[in-house]
Amino acid sequence: MRLSARGVQRMSSDDAPDAFAVGRVISVELIDGGRTLGVRLEKADGTEAVVLLPQSVAGDLHRQMAAVLSSAG
């Protein structure tokens, strides 16, 4: 299955943030002509989730994760 940013809709009108435990990363793909990172995850309950990150957001996430991980060690 190919990932696409088109047609993705929030399934709940809840104001609470979506939160779930991740069991593993299934795949990471560049989509939308390389402007977006599609990250397919396996949740702890065995179901799948997809996170779509624009490259700028992915870069910010990478920097923040690197900073946190380097300060933890």
C-alpha positions as YAML, in Angstrom:
chain: A
units: angstrom
residues:
- id: 1
  name: MET
  ca: [0.00, 0.00, 0.00]
- id: 2
  name: ARG
  ca: [1.38, 3.42, -0.98]
- id: 3
  name: LEU
  ca: [1.06, 6.31, 1.43]
- id: 4
  name: SER
  ca: [-0.51, 9.59, 0.34]
- id: 5
  name: ALA
  ca: [-1.35, 12.81, 2.12]
- id: 6
  name: ARG
  ca: [-4.56, 13.08, 0.11]
- id: 7
  name: GLY
  ca: [-7.76, 11.85, 1.71]
- id: 8
  name: VAL
  ca: [-6.38, 11.61, 5.25]
- id: 9
  name: GLN
  ca: [-9.00, 12.75, 7.72]
- id: 10
  name: ARG
  ca: [-9.15, 12.79, 11.48]
- id: 11
  name: MET
  ca: [-11.52, 10.03, 12.55]
- id: 12
  name: SER
  ca: [-12.56, 11.64, 15.83]
- id: 13
  name: SER
  ca: [-13.83, 15.08, 16.75]
- id: 14
  name: ASP
  ca: [-12.26, 14.64, 20.19]
- id: 15
  name: ASP
  ca: [-10.03, 17.48, 21.39]
- id: 16
  name: ALA
  ca: [-7.74, 15.03, 23.20]
- id: 17
  name: PRO
  ca: [-4.41, 14.31, 21.48]
- id: 18
  name: ASP
  ca: [-3.98, 10.93, 19.80]
- id: 19
  name: ALA
  ca: [-1.61, 8.81, 21.88]
- id: 20
  name: PHE
  ca: [-0.55, 5.18, 21.48]
- id: 21
  name: ALA
  ca: [2.40, 2.94, 22.26]
- id: 22
  name: VAL
  ca: [4.52, 1.94, 19.25]
- id: 23
  name: GLY
  ca: [5.80, -1.61, 18.94]
- id: 24
  name: ARG
  ca: [7.98, -1.00, 15.86]
- id: 25
  name: VAL
  ca: [8.60, 1.13, 12.81]
- id: 26
  name: ILE
  ca: [7.35, -0.74, 9.73]
- id: 27
  name: SER
  ca: [8.57, 1.67, 7.05]
- id: 28
  name: VAL
  ca: [9.57, 5.21, 6.25]
- id: 29
  name: GLU
  ca: [8.90, 6.64, 2.77]
- id: 30
  name: LEU
  ca: [9.22, 9.96, 1.00]
- id: 31
  name: ILE
  ca: [5.88, 10.87, -0.57]
- id: 32
  name: ASP
  ca: [4.34, 13.86, -2.34]
- id: 33
  name: GLY
  ca: [7.39, 14.38, -4.51]
- id: 34
  name: GLY
  ca: [9.72, 14.15, -1.53]
- id: 35
  name: ARG
  ca: [8.07, 16.91, 0.48]
- id: 36
  name: THR
  ca: [6.54, 14.62, 3.10]
- id: 37
  name: LEU
  ca: [7.79, 11.70, 5.17]
- id: 38
  name: GLY
  ca: [5.28, 8.86, 5.62]
- id: 39
  name: VAL
  ca: [6.05, 6.78, 8.70]
- id: 40
  name: ARG
  ca: [4.16, 3.49, 9.07]
- id: 41
  name: LEU
  ca: [4.10, 2.21, 12.65]
- id: 42
  name: GLU
  ca: [2.89, -0.94, 14.33]
- id: 43
  name: LYS
  ca: [1.06, -0.10, 17.53]
- id: 44
  name: ALA
  ca: [1.55, -2.19, 20.66]
- id: 45
  name: ASP
  ca: [-1.86, -3.79, 20.04]
- id: 46
  name: GLY
  ca: [-0.75, -5.00, 16.57]
- id: 47
  name: THR
  ca: [-2.73, -2.48, 14.52]
- id: 48
  name: GLU
  ca: [-1.03, 0.02, 12.22]
- id: 49
  name: ALA
  ca: [-0.83, 3.80, 12.24]
- id: 50
  name: VAL
  ca: [0.63, 6.22, 9.72]
- id: 51
  name: VAL
  ca: [2.17, 9.58, 10.58]
- id: 52
  name: LEU
  ca: [2.67, 12.13, 7.79]
- id: 53
  name: LEU
  ca: [5.40, 14.69, 8.47]
- id: 54
  name: PRO
  ca: [6.40, 17.56, 6.19]
- id: 55
  name: GLN
  ca: [10.20, 17.60, 5.77]
- id: 56
  name: SER
  ca: [10.55, 20.69, 7.98]
- id: 57
  name: VAL
  ca: [8.66, 18.96, 10.81]
- id: 58
  name: ALA
  ca: [10.68, 15.75, 10.33]
- id: 59
  name: GLY
  ca: [13.89, 17.78, 10.58]
- id: 60
  name: ASP
  ca: [12.71, 19.48, 13.77]
- id: 61
  name: LEU
  ca: [11.71, 16.10, 15.25]
- id: 62
  name: HIS
  ca: [15.14, 14.69, 14.37]
- id: 63
  name: ARG
  ca: [16.95, 17.63, 16.04]
- id: 64
  name: GLN
  ca: [14.81, 17.41, 19.18]
- id: 65
  name: MET
  ca: [15.23, 13.63, 19.45]
- id: 66
  name: ALA
  ca: [19.02, 13.93, 18.99]
- id: 67
  name: ALA
  ca: [19.22, 16.56, 21.72]
- id: 68
  name: VAL
  ca: [17.15, 14.50, 24.17]
- id: 69
  name: LEU
  ca: [19.04, 11.27, 23.44]
- id: 70
  name: SER
  ca: [22.46, 12.94, 23.76]
- id: 71
  name: SER
  ca: [21.54, 14.48, 27.11]
- id: 72
  name: ALA
  ca: [20.25, 11.12, 28.42]
- id: 73
  name: GLY
  ca: [23.57, 9.34, 27.94]
...
